[in-house]
Amino acid sequence: MNTKRKTTAILAAGFGILLAAGNGFLAFADTVYVNATSLNYRTAPSTEAELLGTLPKGTELEREKNEGEWSTVLINGTRCYVASRYLSADKPAAGSGTAASGGRAESAQAGAVDSPYVDKTWEVALDSKDTYASFSKISSGTAIYYQNGRENRKGKTVCVNAGHGTKGGGSVKTQCHPDGSPKVTGGTTGAGAVTAAAVSSGMTFEDGTPEHEVTLAMAKKLRDKLLAEGYDVLMIREGNDVQLDNIARTVLANNHADCHIALHWDSTEKDKGCFYMSVPDNASYRAMEPVASHWQSHNRLGDCLIEGLKGKGNKIFSSGSIEMDLTQTSYSTVPSIDIELGDKASPHSDETLDRLADGLLDGVNQFFTP
């Protein structure tokens, strides 16, 4: 054996690496570990492939091939696919973890945060059999559920919905009301319309920051505070793009949460403060299901959130609410609110978002206090 071949053989034996024939990828026969709170394994290298189960942090795996975004591993003798970004060559120490950063939001959802308050996490997809799911037009993405691991777990789940953040959502239309009736107020879509943008792109702050980036930063702060308080959390979005429209997000909240809070900033330029979108005082709208059975709980949640925000020194606009016919409200079967935390001219520094999150947490506590 010449020197070159000998060196190659030694490297292959030492690291378990073999060149895969004709595909340009490296085939591995090495040992790797799950380096995230939890890791989903699937039948194919796609977030839309069948989910076979989840693996806890620190699980030892035999990896056959690294194909970049996805790796092939053996689980109980079965060839499965996992996201490569959540694997490491070294076994993670207790309490460590890898957070998602960038990439496709759907693949970045699971294991997105490692928290001492989290017992386990898993992806949640829209079930086509769920009530109102058939009205959704964009539903290939997944939300992430965080199950609280604290001894004082409250047994309540809060859906935190970072507004916007669905690429292409503005060019798709969904039905405003499940019964097909027209909108009773204006807004992003005018009164009288029967369809609206599946998810609007949102506005841009005066400093050039897109709204969807700020709502996501706000959602993550609120998520962490809710977990520390003992709540479970359903996070609709953990990255810049999740393919879930407003109806899909609402149906997920209906089936997996006890309340639904959508975070937004208004498109005005007055730094006018916080307010929520209350259910319009319109007889036909309040008589339409599911609004008829839930509008009072929607408004009560909004009132509690405003009180919590006010108590933490956040600026409140007028009475704290504006009547608005929203797709979210029209399909919600759990207490559900779109809350506007300011507008284009409002500050959105880390300190500001932290104070807003404290206020929202107080409002959630107030809402669930008997």
Secondary structure, 3 states (H helix, E strand, C coil): CCHHHHHHHHHHHHHCEEECCCCCCEEEEEEEEECCCEEEEECCCCCCCCEEEEEECCCEEEEEEECCCEEEEEECCEEEEEEHHHEECCCCCCCCCCCCCCCCHHHHCCCCCCCCCEEEEEEEECCCCCCCHHHCCCCCCEEEEEEECCCCCCCCEEEEEECCCCCCHHHCEEECCCCCCCCCCCCCCCCCCCEEECCCCCCECCCCCEHHHHHHHHHHHHHHHHHHHCCEEEECCCCCCCCCCHHHHHHHHHHHCCEEEEEEEECCCCCCCEEEEECCCCHHHHHCCCHHHHHHHHHHHHHHHHHHHHHCCCCEEEEEEEECCCHHHHHCCCCEEEEEEEECCCCCCHHHHHHHHHHHHHHHHHHHCC
